[in-house]
Every structure is written in C-alpha cells, then in structure tokens.
Amino acid sequence: MATDEPTGIPEPPALGSSALPAGTYEGRTVFVTGGGTGLGRAIASEFARLGANLVIASRKPEHLEQATEAMTELGAPHLTVTCDIREPEQIAAAFDAATERFALPDVLVNNAAANFPVPAEDMSPNAWRTVVDITLNGTYFCAREFGRRHLAAGTPGSIINVGASYAWTGGPGFAHSAAAKAGVKNMVETLAVEWGPYGIQVNGLVPGLFPHEDMTADIQSNLRRTDDKDVCQPALRVGRPRELGWAATFLASPWAQFISGHTLVVDGANWQRRSMTNPAVVTIRDQMGKGPFEP
C-alpha cells in the first residue's frame, strides 16, 4: 500500500557482493595509497574480492599492519610498503617493490590525503602546506610515477583520484583541503586528456558521508553534533563503505574503459541539496564550538 512517508534509498547488497564477474581483477595489480584504514581499506578490499594483487602504501606502520590483517583475512595476495607520498623517491621505491613482487601496477588509487577542520584565520602556514603537500602534491607525484612507467612500457592503465565534493563548492572550515581537492579534480581532467592516447584512464571518485571507525577524532566530533545523520541525507541514510569500493572497481574495470576524465560522486545526491529558503548563517567558529578569534 502506498504511503506518504519517504523511505529513502534502499540498503545496498550484502558485504561480499559484486556486480562484476568473479575474478575480474585476477592477475592484475592494484596500488592503493592510504589503503590500510577507512575508505582506502574498503576500496582495497573490493579489488581483493575480485582477485587483484594488492599493493598498499602508507607512511604509518600501524596502518600497514591493519592492511595486512584485512588482506590476509580476504586471502588476497598483497604487499605493504612504507611510503610518504610527499617524497617522489619513496614513491619510486614503492613502485619498484610492487613491480618486483607482482608486476607494474595496472591500477593506481590515489586515496591518501590529509585533512582536519579549522577556521581559515586560525590555520598555520605549516597546516596549509602539509595538507596541500600530501593531498595535491602527493597525488600528482604518484600519478606521475604511474604514468611515466606505463608510457615507457607502452601499456594501458587506470588511475582513480579520490576527491571531495567541496572541490566544486568550496568547504568552509576546510580551506586547505578544498583548495587541494579542487586541484586533484582538475588533475583528473588534465591527465585524462594528456594520457588518453596512450591507453591510460584517469577518473575521480568522491565519497559522501561514509562513517567508519578510522575517522579522525575531530571529524568524529563534528559528526556527533548532528543528532541523526540519516535524515540529513537525501537518501535518508549514510553510505556504506563497500558502496565506494564497488564504484572504484567499476571505474577501473574493462566495462568502464571509455569513461575517462570524469569524477563520480557517490553520496546519495547530498552535495546537490538546495533549500527553497536559506537557514540562518552559523559561522564556522560557532559550528566548531570555538570562541571569538584571538590573534
């Protein structure tokens, strides 16, 4: 019987399901930066379930330990490498290790990033530089290493840059990250054109709200200020990490080879929300529970 009560977007299929055929990535190597925790691990796990060899890079040993546990549990061939993506020499060494263990990676997922909420007037020069250096420069250095190796080998490949919807809209409280992610989005569009003739796809993947246990404490604190996150989404629910993983495996699959230069937003239309009348403005300082600015 029909009801006037909206019910939102249904829950996804169960964890472990896939729209792609089993073994889609059998024999292929997927390199994921920041793949030991959170959404990076969710993405890596879905590639693993489809038969990929996983190379997971992180600068934190504890994150690599978590990656090892996750990939071992899935029975996936894997390699973990310590790598600070701000350092091109470390990236090159990580690709050398990946190629020696498996083969030149077929897919690169640029997931690693830095982020924390802070009013722009409170942001230190070091905070700005660190976030831009990891999120924008690190993404470029990884893409460059991947691209150069495939160009030299004459082989096709696929790059997925994980972005953010405030690359389009701006992100109050995230001036550093929003600026960096805007650069990442532009990089998708530029590299897709430059490297398309050589068989290299470049796409972006933007997650919406996917709560997970590895969110930083400050972001978790911000989320706790919202009593019921589901009703704040047009889908009437938040995302499930596996949904982002499924989107990534599709974008890099043989069924999406003609998709390049595109940024796919996976957020249940949340970033496109508009109100007929605007609510009262609440400053970022007030939203974050901060007092008046003091130089």
Buried (B, 14 or more C-beta within 10 A) or exposed (E): EEEEEEEEEEEEEEEEEBEBEEEBBEEBBBBBBBBBBBBBBBBBBBBBBBBBBBBBBBBEEEBBEBBBEBBEEBEBBBBBBBBBBBBBEBBBBBBEBBBEBBEBBBBBBBBBBBBBBBBEEEBEEEBBEBBBBBBBBBBBBBBEBBBEBBBEEEBEBBBBBBBBBBBBEEBBBBBBBBBBBBBBBBBBBEBBEEBEEEBBBBBBBBBBBBEBEBBEEEEEEBEEEEEEEEEEBBBBBBBBBBBBBBBBBBBBBEBBEEBBBBBBBBBBEBBEEEEEEEEEEEEBBEBBEEEEEEE
